[in-house]
Amino acid sequence: MLHYSVVFLVIALIAAVFGFGGIAAGAVEIAKILFFIFAVIAVVTFVVGLMKRN
């Protein structure tokens, strides 16, 4: 999922360079959403891993 977030960020940067503001804004929003979903899943996985250890 982090991979897709980086891909959308790169798409947004390329679109911004070429002047496609709407596409860039959409790709940035998708990248942010995917990043936060990844961060939540990573934290949950970390906490569950700590709980299983005990």
C-alpha positions in Angstrom: 0.0 0.0 0.0 2.9 2.3 0.7 4.1 1.6 -2.8 0.8 2.8 -4.3 1.0 6.0 -2.2 4.5 6.7 -3.6 3.3 6.0 -7.1 0.4 8.5 -6.8 2.8 11.1 -5.3 5.1 10.7 -8.3 2.1 11.0 -10.7 1.0 14.1 -8.9 4.5 15.7 -9.2 4.7 14.9 -12.9 1.2 16.2 -13.5 2.1 19.4 -11.6 5.2 19.9 -13.7 3.3 19.7 -16.9 0.5 22.0 -15.6 -2.3 19.6 -15.0 -3.4 21.0 -11.6 -6.7 19.1 -11.3 -5.0 15.7 -11.9 -2.2 16.6 -9.6 -4.5 17.6 -6.8 -6.5 14.4 -7.2 -3.4 12.2 -7.2 -2.1 14.0 -4.1 -5.3 13.3 -2.2 -5.2 9.7 -3.2 -1.6 9.4 -2.0 -2.4 11.0 1.3 -5.4 8.7 1.9 -3.3 5.6 1.1 -0.5 6.8 3.3 -2.7 7.3 6.3 -4.4 3.9 5.7 -0.9 2.3 5.6 0.2 4.1 8.8 -2.9 2.9 10.7 -2.5 -0.6 9.5 1.2 -0.5 10.4 0.5 0.7 14.0 -2.3 -1.9 14.5 0.0 -4.6 13.3 2.8 -3.4 15.6 0.5 -3.4 18.6 -1.0 -6.8 17.8 2.6 -8.2 17.5 3.5 -6.8 20.9 0.4 -8.3 22.5 1.1 -11.8 21.0 4.7 -11.7 22.3 3.5 -11.6 26.0 
